[in-house]
Amino acid sequence: MRAIDSLYFWWEALRFRLVLEDLDAHDLKFTVDRPLQFANLTRLEVPGSPDVGWVRVTVTPSARNPFAFENHVIPRWKYW
């Protein structure tokens, strides 16, 4: 089974909202979008080195868009 087929299976079976994290984007940008035709699937794409850090995800189940994302980049001088 391909990964996309597996994802679609679980999305159909459970009908809940999903966040798919795409690590280490080579175009070095922070992106939140809905690349597929699934209404309840949100993709979070985060940059890799040298822009390392963390992402705070806030979940509000009753909201129309339940996920809020905050990108936090650690300044290069702190880890090199």
mmJSON file of the N, C-alpha and C atoms, coordinates in Angstrom:
{"data_MODEL":{"atom_site":{
"group_PDB":["ATOM","ATOM","ATOM","ATOM","ATOM","ATOM","ATOM","ATOM","ATOM","ATOM","ATOM","ATOM","ATOM","ATOM","ATOM","ATOM","ATOM","ATOM","ATOM","ATOM","ATOM","ATOM","ATOM","ATOM","ATOM","ATOM","ATOM","ATOM","ATOM","ATOM","ATOM","ATOM","ATOM","ATOM","ATOM","ATOM","ATOM","ATOM","ATOM","ATOM","ATOM","ATOM","ATOM","ATOM","ATOM","ATOM","ATOM","ATOM","ATOM","ATOM","ATOM","ATOM","ATOM","ATOM","ATOM","ATOM","ATOM","ATOM","ATOM","ATOM","ATOM","ATOM","ATOM","ATOM","ATOM","ATOM","ATOM","ATOM","ATOM","ATOM","ATOM","ATOM","ATOM","ATOM","ATOM","ATOM","ATOM","ATOM","ATOM","ATOM","ATOM","ATOM","ATOM","ATOM","ATOM","ATOM","ATOM","ATOM","ATOM","ATOM","ATOM","ATOM","ATOM","ATOM","ATOM","ATOM","ATOM","ATOM","ATOM","ATOM","ATOM","ATOM","ATOM","ATOM","ATOM","ATOM","ATOM","ATOM","ATOM","ATOM","ATOM","ATOM","ATOM","ATOM","ATOM","ATOM","ATOM","ATOM","ATOM","ATOM","ATOM","ATOM","ATOM","ATOM","ATOM","ATOM","ATOM","ATOM","ATOM","ATOM","ATOM","ATOM","ATOM","ATOM","ATOM","ATOM","ATOM","ATOM","ATOM","ATOM","ATOM","ATOM","ATOM","ATOM","ATOM","ATOM","ATOM","ATOM","ATOM","ATOM","ATOM","ATOM","ATOM","ATOM","ATOM","ATOM","ATOM","ATOM","ATOM","ATOM","ATOM","ATOM","ATOM","ATOM","ATOM","ATOM","ATOM","ATOM","ATOM","ATOM","ATOM","ATOM","ATOM","ATOM","ATOM","ATOM","ATOM","ATOM","ATOM","ATOM","ATOM","ATOM","ATOM","ATOM","ATOM","ATOM","ATOM","ATOM","ATOM","ATOM","ATOM","ATOM","ATOM","ATOM","ATOM","ATOM","ATOM","ATOM","ATOM","ATOM","ATOM","ATOM","ATOM","ATOM","ATOM","ATOM","ATOM","ATOM","ATOM","ATOM","ATOM","ATOM","ATOM","ATOM","ATOM","ATOM","ATOM","ATOM","ATOM","ATOM","ATOM","ATOM","ATOM","ATOM","ATOM","ATOM","ATOM","ATOM","ATOM","ATOM","ATOM","ATOM","ATOM","ATOM","ATOM","ATOM","ATOM","ATOM","ATOM","ATOM"],
"id":[1,2,3,4,5,6,7,8,9,10,11,12,13,14,15,16,17,18,19,20,21,22,23,24,25,26,27,28,29,30,31,32,33,34,35,36,37,38,39,40,41,42,43,44,45,46,47,48,49,50,51,52,53,54,55,56,57,58,59,60,61,62,63,64,65,66,67,68,69,70,71,72,73,74,75,76,77,78,79,80,81,82,83,84,85,86,87,88,89,90,91,92,93,94,95,96,97,98,99,100,101,102,103,104,105,106,107,108,109,110,111,112,113,114,115,116,117,118,119,120,121,122,123,124,125,126,127,128,129,130,131,132,133,134,135,136,137,138,139,140,141,142,143,144,145,146,147,148,149,150,151,152,153,154,155,156,157,158,159,160,161,162,163,164,165,166,167,168,169,170,171,172,173,174,175,176,177,178,179,180,181,182,183,184,185,186,187,188,189,190,191,192,193,194,195,196,197,198,199,200,201,202,203,204,205,206,207,208,209,210,211,212,213,214,215,216,217,218,219,220,221,222,223,224,225,226,227,228,229,230,231,232,233,234,235,236,237,238,239,240],
"type_symbol":["N","C","C","N","C","C","N","C","C","N","C","C","N","C","C","N","C","C","N","C","C","N","C","C","N","C","C","N","C","C","N","C","C","N","C","C","N","C","C","N","C","C","N","C","C","N","C","C","N","C","C","N","C","C","N","C","C","N","C","C","N","C","C","N","C","C","N","C","C","N","C","C","N","C","C","N","C","C","N","C","C","N","C","C","N","C","C","N","C","C","N","C","C","N","C","C","N","C","C","N","C","C","N","C","C","N","C","C","N","C","C","N","C","C","N","C","C","N","C","C","N","C","C","N","C","C","N","C","C","N","C","C","N","C","C","N","C","C","N","C","C","N","C","C","N","C","C","N","C","C","N","C","C","N","C","C","N","C","C","N","C","C","N","C","C","N","C","C","N","C","C","N","C","C","N","C","C","N","C","C","N","C","C","N","C","C","N","C","C","N","C","C","N","C","C","N","C","C","N","C","C","N","C","C","N","C","C","N","C","C","N","C","C","N","C","C","N","C","C","N","C","C","N","C","C","N","C","C","N","C","C","N","C","C","N","C","C","N","C","C"],
"label_atom_id":["N","CA","C","N","CA","C","N","CA","C","N","CA","C","N","CA","C","N","CA","C","N","CA","C","N","CA","C","N","CA","C","N","CA","C","N","CA","C","N","CA","C","N","CA","C","N","CA","C","N","CA","C","N","CA","C","N","CA","C","N","CA","C","N","CA","C","N","CA","C","N","CA","C","N","CA","C","N","CA","C","N","CA","C","N","CA","C","N","CA","C","N","CA","C","N","CA","C","N","CA","C","N","CA","C","N","CA","C","N","CA","C","N","CA","C","N","CA","C","N","CA","C","N","CA","C","N","CA","C","N","CA","C","N","CA","C","N","CA","C","N","CA","C","N","CA","C","N","CA","C","N","CA","C","N","CA","C","N","CA","C","N","CA","C","N","CA","C","N","CA","C","N","CA","C","N","CA","C","N","CA","C","N","CA","C","N","CA","C","N","CA","C","N","CA","C","N","CA","C","N","CA","C","N","CA","C","N","CA","C","N","CA","C","N","CA","C","N","CA","C","N","CA","C","N","CA","C","N","CA","C","N","CA","C","N","CA","C","N","CA","C","N","CA","C","N","CA","C","N","CA","C","N","CA","C","N","CA","C","N","CA","C","N","CA","C","N","CA","C","N","CA","C","N","CA","C","N","CA","C"],
"label_alt_id":[null,null,null,null,null,null,null,null,null,null,null,null,null,null,null,null,null,null,null,null,null,null,null,null,null,null,null,null,null,null,null,null,null,null,null,null,null,null,null,null,null,null,null,null,null,null,null,null,null,null,null,null,null,null,null,null,null,null,null,null,null,null,null,null,null,null,null,null,null,null,null,null,null,null,null,null,null,null,null,null,null,null,null,null,null,null,null,null,null,null,null,null,null,null,null,null,null,null,null,null,null,null,null,null,null,null,null,null,null,null,null,null,null,null,null,null,null,null,null,null,null,null,null,null,null,null,null,null,null,null,null,null,null,null,null,null,null,null,null,null,null,null,null,null,null,null,null,null,null,null,null,null,null,null,null,null,null,null,null,null,null,null,null,null,null,null,null,null,null,null,null,null,null,null,null,null,null,null,null,null,null,null,null,null,null,null,null,null,null,null,null,null,null,null,null,null,null,null,null,null,null,null,null,null,null,null,null,null,null,null,null,null,null,null,null,null,null,null,null,null,null,null,null,null,null,null,null,null,null,null,null,null,null,null,null,null,null,null,null,null],
"label_comp_id":["MET","MET","MET","ARG","ARG","ARG","ALA","ALA","ALA","ILE","ILE","ILE","ASP","ASP","ASP","SER","SER","SER","LEU","LEU","LEU","TYR","TYR","TYR","PHE","PHE","PHE","TRP","TRP","TRP","TRP","TRP","TRP","GLU","GLU","GLU","ALA","ALA","ALA","LEU","LEU","LEU","ARG","ARG","ARG","PHE","PHE","PHE","ARG","ARG","ARG","LEU","LEU","LEU","VAL","VAL","VAL","LEU","LEU","LEU","GLU","GLU","GLU","ASP","ASP","ASP","LEU","LEU","LEU","ASP","ASP","ASP","ALA","ALA","ALA","HIS","HIS","HIS","ASP","ASP","ASP","LEU","LEU","LEU","LYS","LYS","LYS","PHE","PHE","PHE","THR","THR","THR","VAL","VAL","VAL","ASP","ASP","ASP","ARG","ARG","ARG","PRO","PRO","PRO","LEU","LEU","LEU","GLN","GLN","GLN","PHE","PHE","PHE","ALA","ALA","ALA","ASN","ASN","ASN","LEU","LEU","LEU","THR","THR","THR","ARG","ARG","ARG","LEU","LEU","LEU","GLU","GLU","GLU","VAL","VAL","VAL","PRO","PRO","PRO","GLY","GLY","GLY","SER","SER","SER","PRO","PRO","PRO","ASP","ASP","ASP","VAL","VAL","VAL","GLY","GLY","GLY","TRP","TRP","TRP","VAL","VAL","VAL","ARG","ARG","ARG","VAL","VAL","VAL","THR","THR","THR","VAL","VAL","VAL","THR","THR","THR","PRO","PRO","PRO","SER","SER","SER","ALA","ALA","ALA","ARG","ARG","ARG","ASN","ASN","ASN","PRO","PRO","PRO","PHE","PHE","PHE","ALA","ALA","ALA","PHE","PHE","PHE","GLU","GLU","GLU","ASN","ASN","ASN","HIS","HIS","HIS","VAL","VAL","VAL","ILE","ILE","ILE","PRO","PRO","PRO","ARG","ARG","ARG","TRP","TRP","TRP","LYS","LYS","LYS","TYR","TYR","TYR","TRP","TRP","TRP"],
"label_asym_id":["A","A","A","A","A","A","A","A","A","A","A","A","A","A","A","A","A","A","A","A","A","A","A","A","A","A","A","A","A","A","A","A","A","A","A","A","A","A","A","A","A","A","A","A","A","A","A","A","A","A","A","A","A","A","A","A","A","A","A","A","A","A","A","A","A","A","A","A","A","A","A","A","A","A","A","A","A","A","A","A","A","A","A","A","A","A","A","A","A","A","A","A","A","A","A","A","A","A","A","A","A","A","A","A","A","A","A","A","A","A","A","A","A","A","A","A","A","A","A","A","A","A","A","A","A","A","A","A","A","A","A","A","A","A","A","A","A","A","A","A","A","A","A","A","A","A","A","A","A","A","A","A","A","A","A","A","A","A","A","A","A","A","A","A","A","A","A","A","A","A","A","A","A","A","A","A","A","A","A","A","A","A","A","A","A","A","A","A","A","A","A","A","A","A","A","A","A","A","A","A","A","A","A","A","A","A","A","A","A","A","A","A","A","A","A","A","A","A","A","A","A","A","A","A","A","A","A","A","A","A","A","A","A","A","A","A","A","A","A","A"],
"label_entity_id":["1","1","1","1","1","1","1","1","1","1","1","1","1","1","1","1","1","1","1","1","1","1","1","1","1","1","1","1","1","1","1","1","1","1","1","1","1","1","1","1","1","1","1","1","1","1","1","1","1","1","1","1","1","1","1","1","1","1","1","1","1","1","1","1","1","1","1","1","1","1","1","1","1","1","1","1","1","1","1","1","1","1","1","1","1","1","1","1","1","1","1","1","1","1","1","1","1","1","1","1","1","1","1","1","1","1","1","1","1","1","1","1","1","1","1","1","1","1","1","1","1","1","1","1","1","1","1","1","1","1","1","1","1","1","1","1","1","1","1","1","1","1","1","1","1","1","1","1","1","1","1","1","1","1","1","1","1","1","1","1","1","1","1","1","1","1","1","1","1","1","1","1","1","1","1","1","1","1","1","1","1","1","1","1","1","1","1","1","1","1","1","1","1","1","1","1","1","1","1","1","1","1","1","1","1","1","1","1","1","1","1","1","1","1","1","1","1","1","1","1","1","1","1","1","1","1","1","1","1","1","1","1","1","1","1","1","1","1","1","1"],
"label_seq_id":[1,1,1,2,2,2,3,3,3,4,4,4,5,5,5,6,6,6,7,7,7,8,8,8,9,9,9,10,10,10,11,11,11,12,12,12,13,13,13,14,14,14,15,15,15,16,16,16,17,17,17,18,18,18,19,19,19,20,20,20,21,21,21,22,22,22,23,23,23,24,24,24,25,25,25,26,26,26,27,27,27,28,28,28,29,29,29,30,30,30,31,31,31,32,32,32,33,33,33,34,34,34,35,35,35,36,36,36,37,37,37,38,38,38,39,39,39,40,40,40,41,41,41,42,42,42,43,43,43,44,44,44,45,45,45,46,46,46,47,47,47,48,48,48,49,49,49,50,50,50,51,51,51,52,52,52,53,53,53,54,54,54,55,55,55,56,56,56,57,57,57,58,58,58,59,59,59,60,60,60,61,61,61,62,62,62,63,63,63,64,64,64,65,65,65,66,66,66,67,67,67,68,68,68,69,69,69,70,70,70,71,71,71,72,72,72,73,73,73,74,74,74,75,75,75,76,76,76,77,77,77,78,78,78,79,79,79,80,80,80],
"pdbx_PDB_ins_code":[null,null,null,null,null,null,null,null,null,null,null,null,null,null,null,null,null,null,null,null,null,null,null,null,null,null,null,null,null,null,null,null,null,null,null,null,null,null,null,null,null,null,null,null,null,null,null,null,null,null,null,null,null,null,null,null,null,null,null,null,null,null,null,null,null,null,null,null,null,null,null,null,null,null,null,null,null,null,null,null,null,null,null,null,null,null,null,null,null,null,null,null,null,null,null,null,null,null,null,null,null,null,null,null,null,null,null,null,null,null,null,null,null,null,null,null,null,null,null,null,null,null,null,null,null,null,null,null,null,null,null,null,null,null,null,null,null,null,null,null,null,null,null,null,null,null,null,null,null,null,null,null,null,null,null,null,null,null,null,null,null,null,null,null,null,null,null,null,null,null,null,null,null,null,null,null,null,null,null,null,null,null,null,null,null,null,null,null,null,null,null,null,null,null,null,null,null,null,null,null,null,null,null,null,null,null,null,null,null,null,null,null,null,null,null,null,null,null,null,null,null,null,null,null,null,null,null,null,null,null,null,null,null,null,null,null,null,null,null,null],
"Cartn_x":[0.847,0.0,0.891,0.599,1.358,1.007,1.906,1.695,0.422,0.182,-1.0,-2.279,-2.252,-3.415,-3.675,-2.607,-2.736,-3.302,-2.799,-3.29,-4.772,-5.153,-6.55,-7.436,-6.947,-7.699,-8.013,-6.994,-7.203,-8.067,-7.875,-8.683,-10.154,-10.444,-11.817,-12.399,-11.6,-12.087,-12.392,-11.56,-11.683,-12.345,-12.289,-12.934,-12.492,-11.231,-10.743,-9.752,-9.377,-8.453,-7.027,-6.244,-4.864,-3.897,-2.717,-1.608,-0.495,-0.037,1.061,2.275,3.327,4.529,5.535,5.996,6.992,8.283,9.209,10.429,11.483,12.287,13.485,13.218,12.368,12.083,13.344,13.705,14.951,14.833,13.619,13.483,13.502,13.782,13.994,12.859,11.648,10.527,9.582,8.847,7.844,6.502,5.804,4.562,3.477,2.276,1.094,0.101,-0.301,-1.235,-2.053,-2.864,-3.679,-3.404,-2.313,-1.89,-2.737,-3.456,-4.279,-5.745,-6.577,-8.008,-8.768,-8.075,-8.721,-9.056,-10.306,-10.719,-10.101,-9.849,-9.369,-7.873,-7.118,-5.679,-4.925,-4.07,-3.228,-1.781,-0.996,0.431,1.227,2.166,3.103,4.474,5.072,6.388,7.369,8.439,9.403,10.769,11.524,12.859,13.857,14.938,16.032,17.197,18.349,19.546,19.793,20.157,20.594,19.476,18.236,17.129,16.473,17.156,16.614,15.849,14.992,14.196,13.079,11.917,10.784,9.503,8.414,7.106,6.138,5.459,4.409,3.089,2.404,1.11,0.055,-0.921,-2.034,-3.272,-3.955,-5.137,-6.369,-7.337,-8.62,-9.689,-10.096,-10.986,-12.288,-12.835,-14.126,-14.021,-12.809,-12.619,-12.762,-13.125,-13.239,-11.887,-10.825,-9.449,-8.786,-8.784,-8.383,-6.887,-6.05,-4.609,-4.046,-3.23,-2.495,-1.021,-0.174,1.248,2.081,3.11,4.065,5.458,6.161,7.517,8.502,9.398,10.421,11.782,12.547,13.874,14.914,15.857,16.947,18.05,18.508,19.571,20.809,21.432,22.566,23.671,23.937,25.021,24.822,23.589,23.338,23.686,23.802,24.107,25.336,25.993,27.22,28.424],
"Cartn_y":[-1.18,0.0,1.242,2.17,3.417,4.269,5.165,6.019,6.857,7.402,8.241,7.418,6.161,5.287,4.968,4.741,4.471,5.69,6.855,8.093,8.282,8.067,8.217,7.213,5.979,4.955,5.405,5.873,6.285,7.535,8.456,9.663,9.315,8.434,8.004,7.219,6.334,5.455,6.22,7.162,7.822,9.19,9.851,11.166,12.209,12.221,13.257,14.136,15.227,16.155,15.682,15.755,15.285,16.423,16.333,17.209,16.301,16.551,15.798,16.7,16.27,17.094,16.646,17.596,17.358,17.994,17.162,17.664,18.084,19.039,19.437,19.824,20.796,21.284,21.905,21.497,21.976,23.375,23.902,25.279,26.269,25.76,26.582,27.547,27.035,27.888,27.141,27.913,27.398,27.54,26.412,26.433,25.641,26.178,25.46,25.529,24.364,24.37,23.078,22.959,21.758,21.294,20.521,20.178,19.111,18.336,17.267,17.647,16.854,17.166,16.664,16.492,16.063,17.313,17.495,18.7,18.781,17.66,17.662,17.383,17.51,17.253,18.563,18.861,20.06,19.614,20.182,19.858,20.977,20.587,21.513,21.183,22.121,21.921,22.837,22.256,23.038,23.0,24.092,24.127,23.292,22.975,22.262,23.214,22.661,23.446,24.423,25.641,26.179,26.78,26.757,27.348,26.304,25.94,24.922,25.578,24.826,25.349,24.395,24.953,24.135,24.84,24.09,24.619,24.361,25.408,25.255,25.05,23.974,23.679,23.825,24.688,24.878,24.275,23.411,22.728,23.228,23.719,24.15,23.322,22.188,21.246,21.845,22.829,23.375,24.422,24.834,25.861,25.282,26.151,25.717,25.249,25.991,25.589,25.32,24.06,23.761,23.872,23.949,23.97,25.366,25.824,27.075,26.751,27.28,26.952,28.206,28.083,29.172,28.623,29.164,28.732,29.491,28.793,29.399,28.937,29.857,29.542,29.947,29.061,29.338,30.067,31.215,31.929,31.045,31.149,30.295,30.357,31.521,31.658,30.863,30.429,29.681,28.193,27.683,26.244,25.939,26.925,26.641,26.952],
"Cartn_z":[0.0,0.0,0.0,-0.899,-0.936,0.279,0.634,1.808,1.668,0.484,0.29,0.432,-0.026,0.118,1.588,2.338,3.765,4.496,4.148,4.755,4.462,3.213,2.836,3.566,3.72,4.43,5.856,6.579,7.969,8.061,7.124,7.133,6.916,5.978,5.707,6.884,7.455,8.523,9.805,10.139,11.445,11.39,10.258,10.081,11.111,11.434,12.335,11.589,12.192,11.558,11.759,10.708,10.733,10.434,11.048,10.688,10.206,9.004,8.421,8.43,9.111,9.199,8.159,7.367,6.329,6.824,7.262,7.892,6.884,7.285,6.562,5.116,4.92,3.572,2.99,1.819,1.222,0.637,0.562,0.096,1.255,2.455,3.646,3.95,4.007,4.371,5.311,6.065,6.982,6.279,6.075,5.312,6.024,6.045,6.503,5.352,4.835,3.714,3.683,2.669,2.438,1.003,0.801,-0.551,-1.234,-0.485,-1.047,-0.962,-1.518,-1.56,-0.329,0.778,2.015,2.826,3.151,3.876,5.264,5.884,7.267,7.397,6.323,6.367,6.203,7.163,7.12,7.091,6.175,6.122,6.766,7.596,8.222,7.659,6.952,6.365,7.093,7.618,8.395,7.728,7.86,7.25,8.027,7.364,8.013,8.243,8.435,8.684,7.546,7.835,9.115,9.966,9.503,10.264,11.156,12.236,13.134,14.267,14.887,15.985,16.328,16.624,17.02,16.611,16.657,16.288,17.428,17.844,18.851,18.109,18.463,17.864,18.946,18.712,19.637,18.977,19.737,19.221,19.963,19.203,19.741,19.032,19.619,18.941,18.416,19.081,18.669,17.548,17.206,16.182,14.78,13.844,12.445,11.916,12.216,11.929,13.275,13.724,15.095,15.383,14.344,14.563,14.318,15.254,15.094,15.269,14.399,14.4,14.597,15.442,15.659,15.428,14.466,14.166,15.051,15.687,16.544,16.048,15.48,14.957,15.992,16.232,17.165,16.398,16.894,16.203,16.036,14.875,14.538,15.598,16.155,17.109,18.378,18.657,19.886,19.782,18.588,18.486,17.644,17.071,16.314,17.125],
"occupancy":[1.0,1.0,1.0,1.0,1.0,1.0,1.0,1.0,1.0,1.0,1.0,1.0,1.0,1.0,1.0,1.0,1.0,1.0,1.0,1.0,1.0,1.0,1.0,1.0,1.0,1.0,1.0,1.0,1.0,1.0,1.0,1.0,1.0,1.0,1.0,1.0,1.0,1.0,1.0,1.0,1.0,1.0,1.0,1.0,1.0,1.0,1.0,1.0,1.0,1.0,1.0,1.0,1.0,1.0,1.0,1.0,1.0,1.0,1.0,1.0,1.0,1.0,1.0,1.0,1.0,1.0,1.0,1.0,1.0,1.0,1.0,1.0,1.0,1.0,1.0,1.0,1.0,1.0,1.0,1.0,1.0,1.0,1.0,1.0,1.0,1.0,1.0,1.0,1.0,1.0,1.0,1.0,1.0,1.0,1.0,1.0,1.0,1.0,1.0,1.0,1.0,1.0,1.0,1.0,1.0,1.0,1.0,1.0,1.0,1.0,1.0,1.0,1.0,1.0,1.0,1.0,1.0,1.0,1.0,1.0,1.0,1.0,1.0,1.0,1.0,1.0,1.0,1.0,1.0,1.0,1.0,1.0,1.0,1.0,1.0,1.0,1.0,1.0,1.0,1.0,1.0,1.0,1.0,1.0,1.0,1.0,1.0,1.0,1.0,1.0,1.0,1.0,1.0,1.0,1.0,1.0,1.0,1.0,1.0,1.0,1.0,1.0,1.0,1.0,1.0,1.0,1.0,1.0,1.0,1.0,1.0,1.0,1.0,1.0,1.0,1.0,1.0,1.0,1.0,1.0,1.0,1.0,1.0,1.0,1.0,1.0,1.0,1.0,1.0,1.0,1.0,1.0,1.0,1.0,1.0,1.0,1.0,1.0,1.0,1.0,1.0,1.0,1.0,1.0,1.0,1.0,1.0,1.0,1.0,1.0,1.0,1.0,1.0,1.0,1.0,1.0,1.0,1.0,1.0,1.0,1.0,1.0,1.0,1.0,1.0,1.0,1.0,1.0,1.0,1.0,1.0,1.0,1.0,1.0,1.0,1.0,1.0,1.0,1.0,1.0],
"B_iso_or_equiv":[0.0,0.0,0.0,0.0,0.0,0.0,0.0,0.0,0.0,0.0,0.0,0.0,0.0,0.0,0.0,0.0,0.0,0.0,0.0,0.0,0.0,0.0,0.0,0.0,0.0,0.0,0.0,0.0,0.0,0.0,0.0,0.0,0.0,0.0,0.0,0.0,0.0,0.0,0.0,0.0,0.0,0.0,0.0,0.0,0.0,0.0,0.0,0.0,0.0,0.0,0.0,0.0,0.0,0.0,0.0,0.0,0.0,0.0,0.0,0.0,0.0,0.0,0.0,0.0,0.0,0.0,0.0,0.0,0.0,0.0,0.0,0.0,0.0,0.0,0.0,0.0,0.0,0.0,0.0,0.0,0.0,0.0,0.0,0.0,0.0,0.0,0.0,0.0,0.0,0.0,0.0,0.0,0.0,0.0,0.0,0.0,0.0,0.0,0.0,0.0,0.0,0.0,0.0,0.0,0.0,0.0,0.0,0.0,0.0,0.0,0.0,0.0,0.0,0.0,0.0,0.0,0.0,0.0,0.0,0.0,0.0,0.0,0.0,0.0,0.0,0.0,0.0,0.0,0.0,0.0,0.0,0.0,0.0,0.0,0.0,0.0,0.0,0.0,0.0,0.0,0.0,0.0,0.0,0.0,0.0,0.0,0.0,0.0,0.0,0.0,0.0,0.0,0.0,0.0,0.0,0.0,0.0,0.0,0.0,0.0,0.0,0.0,0.0,0.0,0.0,0.0,0.0,0.0,0.0,0.0,0.0,0.0,0.0,0.0,0.0,0.0,0.0,0.0,0.0,0.0,0.0,0.0,0.0,0.0,0.0,0.0,0.0,0.0,0.0,0.0,0.0,0.0,0.0,0.0,0.0,0.0,0.0,0.0,0.0,0.0,0.0,0.0,0.0,0.0,0.0,0.0,0.0,0.0,0.0,0.0,0.0,0.0,0.0,0.0,0.0,0.0,0.0,0.0,0.0,0.0,0.0,0.0,0.0,0.0,0.0,0.0,0.0,0.0,0.0,0.0,0.0,0.0,0.0,0.0,0.0,0.0,0.0,0.0,0.0,0.0],
"pdbx_formal_charge":[null,null,null,null,null,null,null,null,null,null,null,null,null,null,null,null,null,null,null,null,null,null,null,null,null,null,null,null,null,null,null,null,null,null,null,null,null,null,null,null,null,null,null,null,null,null,null,null,null,null,null,null,null,null,null,null,null,null,null,null,null,null,null,null,null,null,null,null,null,null,null,null,null,null,null,null,null,null,null,null,null,null,null,null,null,null,null,null,null,null,null,null,null,null,null,null,null,null,null,null,null,null,null,null,null,null,null,null,null,null,null,null,null,null,null,null,null,null,null,null,null,null,null,null,null,null,null,null,null,null,null,null,null,null,null,null,null,null,null,null,null,null,null,null,null,null,null,null,null,null,null,null,null,null,null,null,null,null,null,null,null,null,null,null,null,null,null,null,null,null,null,null,null,null,null,null,null,null,null,null,null,null,null,null,null,null,null,null,null,null,null,null,null,null,null,null,null,null,null,null,null,null,null,null,null,null,null,null,null,null,null,null,null,null,null,null,null,null,null,null,null,null,null,null,null,null,null,null,null,null,null,null,null,null,null,null,null,null,null,null],
"auth_seq_id":[1,1,1,2,2,2,3,3,3,4,4,4,5,5,5,6,6,6,7,7,7,8,8,8,9,9,9,10,10,10,11,11,11,12,12,12,13,13,13,14,14,14,15,15,15,16,16,16,17,17,17,18,18,18,19,19,19,20,20,20,21,21,21,22,22,22,23,23,23,24,24,24,25,25,25,26,26,26,27,27,27,28,28,28,29,29,29,30,30,30,31,31,31,32,32,32,33,33,33,34,34,34,35,35,35,36,36,36,37,37,37,38,38,38,39,39,39,40,40,40,41,41,41,42,42,42,43,43,43,44,44,44,45,45,45,46,46,46,47,47,47,48,48,48,49,49,49,50,50,50,51,51,51,52,52,52,53,53,53,54,54,54,55,55,55,56,56,56,57,57,57,58,58,58,59,59,59,60,60,60,61,61,61,62,62,62,63,63,63,64,64,64,65,65,65,66,66,66,67,67,67,68,68,68,69,69,69,70,70,70,71,71,71,72,72,72,73,73,73,74,74,74,75,75,75,76,76,76,77,77,77,78,78,78,79,79,79,80,80,80],
"auth_comp_id":["MET","MET","MET","ARG","ARG","ARG","ALA","ALA","ALA","ILE","ILE","ILE","ASP","ASP","ASP","SER","SER","SER","LEU","LEU","LEU","TYR","TYR","TYR","PHE","PHE","PHE","TRP","TRP","TRP","TRP","TRP","TRP","GLU","GLU","GLU","ALA","ALA","ALA","LEU","LEU","LEU","ARG","ARG","ARG","PHE","PHE","PHE","ARG","ARG","ARG","LEU","LEU","LEU","VAL","VAL","VAL","LEU","LEU","LEU","GLU","GLU","GLU","ASP","ASP","ASP","LEU","LEU","LEU","ASP","ASP","ASP","ALA","ALA","ALA","HIS","HIS","HIS","ASP","ASP","ASP","LEU","LEU","LEU","LYS","LYS","LYS","PHE","PHE","PHE","THR","THR","THR","VAL","VAL","VAL","ASP","ASP","ASP","ARG","ARG","ARG","PRO","PRO","PRO","LEU","LEU","LEU","GLN","GLN","GLN","PHE","PHE","PHE","ALA","ALA","ALA","ASN","ASN","ASN","LEU","LEU","LEU","THR","THR","THR","ARG","ARG","ARG","LEU","LEU","LEU","GLU","GLU","GLU","VAL","VAL","VAL","PRO","PRO","PRO","GLY","GLY","GLY","SER","SER","SER","PRO","PRO","PRO","ASP","ASP","ASP","VAL","VAL","VAL","GLY","GLY","GLY","TRP","TRP","TRP","VAL","VAL","VAL","ARG","ARG","ARG","VAL","VAL","VAL","THR","THR","THR","VAL","VAL","VAL","THR","THR","THR","PRO","PRO","PRO","SER","SER","SER","ALA","ALA","ALA","ARG","ARG","ARG","ASN","ASN","ASN","PRO","PRO","PRO","PHE","PHE","PHE","ALA","ALA","ALA","PHE","PHE","PHE","GLU","GLU","GLU","ASN","ASN","ASN","HIS","HIS","HIS","VAL","VAL","VAL","ILE","ILE","ILE","PRO","PRO","PRO","ARG","ARG","ARG","TRP","TRP","TRP","LYS","LYS","LYS","TYR","TYR","TYR","TRP","TRP","TRP"],
"auth_asym_id":["A","A","A","A","A","A","A","A","A","A","A","A","A","A","A","A","A","A","A","A","A","A","A","A","A","A","A","A","A","A","A","A","A","A","A","A","A","A","A","A","A","A","A","A","A","A","A","A","A","A","A","A","A","A","A","A","A","A","A","A","A","A","A","A","A","A","A","A","A","A","A","A","A","A","A","A","A","A","A","A","A","A","A","A","A","A","A","A","A","A","A","A","A","A","A","A","A","A","A","A","A","A","A","A","A","A","A","A","A","A","A","A","A","A","A","A","A","A","A","A","A","A","A","A","A","A","A","A","A","A","A","A","A","A","A","A","A","A","A","A","A","A","A","A","A","A","A","A","A","A","A","A","A","A","A","A","A","A","A","A","A","A","A","A","A","A","A","A","A","A","A","A","A","A","A","A","A","A","A","A","A","A","A","A","A","A","A","A","A","A","A","A","A","A","A","A","A","A","A","A","A","A","A","A","A","A","A","A","A","A","A","A","A","A","A","A","A","A","A","A","A","A","A","A","A","A","A","A","A","A","A","A","A","A","A","A","A","A","A","A"],
"auth_atom_id":["N","CA","C","N","CA","C","N","CA","C","N","CA","C","N","CA","C","N","CA","C","N","CA","C","N","CA","C","N","CA","C","N","CA","C","N","CA","C","N","CA","C","N","CA","C","N","CA","C","N","CA","C","N","CA","C","N","CA","C","N","CA","C","N","CA","C","N","CA","C","N","CA","C","N","CA","C","N","CA","C","N","CA","C","N","CA","C","N","CA","C","N","CA","C","N","CA","C","N","CA","C","N","CA","C","N","CA","C","N","CA","C","N","CA","C","N","CA","C","N","CA","C","N","CA","C","N","CA","C","N","CA","C","N","CA","C","N","CA","C","N","CA","C","N","CA","C","N","CA","C","N","CA","C","N","CA","C","N","CA","C","N","CA","C","N","CA","C","N","CA","C","N","CA","C","N","CA","C","N","CA","C","N","CA","C","N","CA","C","N","CA","C","N","CA","C","N","CA","C","N","CA","C","N","CA","C","N","CA","C","N","CA","C","N","CA","C","N","CA","C","N","CA","C","N","CA","C","N","CA","C","N","CA","C","N","CA","C","N","CA","C","N","CA","C","N","CA","C","N","CA","C","N","CA","C","N","CA","C","N","CA","C","N","CA","C","N","CA","C","N","CA","C","N","CA","C","N","CA","C"],
"pdbx_PDB_model_num":[1,1,1,1,1,1,1,1,1,1,1,1,1,1,1,1,1,1,1,1,1,1,1,1,1,1,1,1,1,1,1,1,1,1,1,1,1,1,1,1,1,1,1,1,1,1,1,1,1,1,1,1,1,1,1,1,1,1,1,1,1,1,1,1,1,1,1,1,1,1,1,1,1,1,1,1,1,1,1,1,1,1,1,1,1,1,1,1,1,1,1,1,1,1,1,1,1,1,1,1,1,1,1,1,1,1,1,1,1,1,1,1,1,1,1,1,1,1,1,1,1,1,1,1,1,1,1,1,1,1,1,1,1,1,1,1,1,1,1,1,1,1,1,1,1,1,1,1,1,1,1,1,1,1,1,1,1,1,1,1,1,1,1,1,1,1,1,1,1,1,1,1,1,1,1,1,1,1,1,1,1,1,1,1,1,1,1,1,1,1,1,1,1,1,1,1,1,1,1,1,1,1,1,1,1,1,1,1,1,1,1,1,1,1,1,1,1,1,1,1,1,1,1,1,1,1,1,1,1,1,1,1,1,1,1,1,1,1,1,1]
}}}
